[in-house]
Amino acid sequence: MIQQQPMPRLQATTNQRPRPSMKIIITGGSGFIGSALIQELLKDRHEIVVPSRSPDRVKSLPAGVRIVKWDARTAQGWGGEVDGADVIVNLAGEAIGPVPWIGDRKEKIRGSRVNAGQAIVEAIERATAKPRVLVQSSAIGYYGIHGAETLTEQSLAGTDFLSSVCLDWENSTSAVEKMGVRRVVYRTGLVLSRKGGFLPVIALPFRLFVGGKLGSGKQWFSWIHLEDEIAALKFLILNETARGVFNLTAPNPVRNADFARAVGKALGRPAAVPVPGFAMKLVLGEMGELLVLGGQRVAPEHLEQLGFQFRYPTIQAALQELYAR
């Protein structure tokens, strides 16, 4: 059995200097990625502030995190926290899945991201002492559905709904660059963790001995282990040369059929029951088409150029760590 090792500490270099007791504001901090990032940042004794529309309902964050009220649309009330803050990480946005995109769902997905970004820009504009860096979240959905083509940060945006949402999401905070704030945009792949995200949904059929590839199995999955996701975010916060767009995906994407076999092997289950593509479309509609059956082969070119080293570069290593405990 593999013993879990502590997350590696980043080494200080000329361009990457840990700053003790930074004030870091994280919108969307109570979510899957935000909670994990906060846990890591608290190890370095940073001051963490999480804006929330319902502070009284936030129960999952650890002690030491300060929660402030915001409306996710303007700088009213919470905006003063930005004056003198060192870092803002913008993760705010309505969850994309797993329910179908019906009714006003699409409007909420787009509006929640754009409005939060505009609120952050307003707060930074008002601040006398502006943050050093803004980390803006996005997703590889930016690139749209592709075949075997390798996508890098220079690849163009797609034309489907998720592509347009990601484009608007990224652009919502672009104005801070003219204010002298270093801005990092990260496009995340499918984050693997046993505690949330995509993997538990995929793993459940395997646990019931009915797991297998989705659709044709030929579509590419661009994934990243949660520990590498958090380490990369911390790396981008601290590295003062990091600016622009970064793909947060492991360097070895896999086809869906290979991913299914790897999950089955990690769980000690067969991967022999394929899920028909029409079934995913029937259950999830357009979301199933884009998220599950489309596929993207994404490379973390800029991240590797800056010298970031993945702890889990292969799907076998990632799943072994997650399920060998």
HUDARA-V52799 format. One record per residue. N is the residue number from 1. SS is DSSP state (hx for helix, st for strand, lp for the rest). PHI is phi as a letter, one per 30 degrees, with the letter a starting at -180 (999 if undefined). Layout:
N_SS_PHI / N_SS_PHI
This chain:
1_lp_999 / 2_lp_d / 3_lp_d / 4_lp_d / 5_lp_c / 6_lp_d / 7_lp_d / 8_lp_d / 9_lp_d / 10_lp_d / 11_lp_d / 12_lp_d / 13_st_b / 14_lp_e / 15_lp_c / 16_st_b / 17_lp_c / 18_lp_e / 19_lp_c / 20_lp_d / 21_lp_h / 22_lp_d / 23_st_c / 24_st_b / 25_st_c / 26_st_b / 27_st_d / 28_lp_i / 29_lp_d / 30_lp_d / 31_lp_d / 32_hx_e / 33_hx_d / 34_hx_e / 35_hx_d / 36_hx_d / 37_hx_d / 38_hx_d / 39_hx_e / 40_hx_d / 41_hx_d / 42_hx_d / 43_lp_d / 44_lp_c / 45_lp_i / 46_lp_d / 47_st_d / 48_st_c / 49_st_b / 50_st_b / 51_st_d / 52_st_b / 53_lp_d / 54_lp_b / 55_hx_e / 56_hx_d / 57_hx_c / 58_lp_d / 59_lp_c / 60_lp_d / 61_lp_d / 62_lp_d / 63_lp_d / 64_lp_j / 65_st_d / 66_st_c / 67_st_c / 68_st_b / 69_st_d / 70_lp_b / 71_lp_c / 72_lp_i / 73_lp_b / 74_lp_b / 75_lp_d / 76_lp_d / 77_lp_i / 78_lp_c / 79_hx_e / 80_hx_d / 81_hx_d / 82_hx_d / 83_lp_d / 84_lp_j / 85_lp_d / 86_lp_d / 87_st_b / 88_st_b / 89_st_c / 90_st_c / 91_lp_c / 92_lp_d / 93_lp_l / 94_lp_e / 95_lp_e / 96_lp_d / 97_lp_b / 98_lp_c / 99_lp_d / 100_lp_d / 101_lp_d / 102_lp_b / 103_lp_i / 104_lp_c / 105_hx_e / 106_hx_d / 107_hx_d / 108_hx_d / 109_hx_d / 110_hx_d / 111_hx_d / 112_hx_d / 113_hx_d / 114_hx_d / 115_hx_d / 116_hx_d / 117_hx_d / 118_hx_d / 119_hx_d / 120_hx_d / 121_hx_e / 122_hx_d / 123_hx_d / 124_hx_d / 125_hx_d / 126_hx_d / 127_lp_d / 128_lp_d / 129_lp_c / 130_lp_d / 131_lp_e / 132_lp_d / 133_st_b / 134_st_c / 135_st_c / 136_st_c / 137_st_d / 138_st_a / 139_st_a / 140_hx_d / 141_hx_e / 142_hx_e / 143_hx_d / 144_lp_i / 145_lp_d / 146_lp_b / 147_lp_c / 148_lp_d / 149_lp_d / 150_st_d / 151_st_c / 152_lp_c / 153_lp_d / 154_lp_d / 155_lp_d / 156_lp_d / 157_lp_d / 158_lp_d / 159_lp_b / 160_lp_d / 161_hx_d / 162_hx_d / 163_hx_e / 164_hx_d / 165_hx_d / 166_hx_d / 167_hx_d / 168_hx_d / 169_hx_d / 170_hx_d / 171_hx_d / 172_lp_d / 173_lp_c / 174_hx_d / 175_hx_d / 176_hx_d / 177_hx_d / 178_hx_d / 179_hx_c / 180_lp_i / 181_lp_c / 182_st_d / 183_st_b / 184_st_c / 185_st_c / 186_st_c / 187_st_c / 188_st_d / 189_lp_d / 190_st_d / 191_st_d / 192_st_c / 193_lp_a / 194_lp_d / 195_lp_c / 196_lp_l / 197_lp_i / 198_lp_d / 199_hx_d / 200_hx_e / 201_hx_d / 202_hx_d / 203_hx_d / 204_hx_e / 205_hx_e / 206_hx_d / 207_hx_d / 208_lp_c / 209_lp_i / 210_lp_b / 211_lp_d / 212_lp_l / 213_lp_d / 214_st_c / 215_lp_i / 216_lp_d / 217_lp_i / 218_lp_d / 219_lp_d / 220_st_d / 221_st_c / 222_lp_c / 223_st_b / 224_st_a / 225_st_d / 226_hx_e / 227_hx_d / 228_hx_d / 229_hx_e / 230_hx_d / 231_hx_d / 232_hx_d / 233_hx_d / 234_hx_d / 235_hx_e / 236_hx_d / 237_hx_d / 238_hx_d / 239_st_d / 240_lp_d / 241_lp_d / 242_lp_d / 243_lp_a / 244_st_j / 245_st_c / 246_st_b / 247_st_d / 248_st_c / 249_lp_b / 250_lp_d / 251_lp_d / 252_lp_b / 253_lp_d / 254_st_b / 255_st_d / 256_hx_e / 257_hx_d / 258_hx_d / 259_hx_d / 260_hx_d / 261_hx_d / 262_hx_d / 263_hx_d / 264_hx_e / 265_hx_d / 266_hx_d / 267_hx_c / 268_lp_i / 269_lp_b / 270_lp_d / 271_lp_b / 272_lp_c / 273_lp_c / 274_lp_d / 275_st_c / 276_lp_e / 277_hx_e / 278_hx_d / 279_hx_d / 280_hx_d / 281_hx_d / 282_hx_d / 283_hx_d / 284_hx_c / 285_lp_i / 286_hx_e / 287_hx_d / 288_hx_d / 289_hx_d / 290_hx_d / 291_hx_d / 292_hx_c / 293_lp_c / 294_lp_d / 295_lp_j / 296_lp_b / 297_st_c / 298_st_c / 299_lp_c / 300_lp_d / 301_hx_e / 302_hx_d / 303_hx_d / 304_hx_d / 305_hx_d / 306_lp_d / 307_lp_j / 308_lp_d / 309_lp_c / 310_lp_d / 311_lp_d / 312_lp_b / 313_lp_d / 314_lp_c / 315_hx_d / 316_hx_d / 317_hx_d / 318_hx_d / 319_hx_d / 320_hx_d / 321_hx_d / 322_hx_d / 323_hx_c / 324_lp_d / 325_lp_d
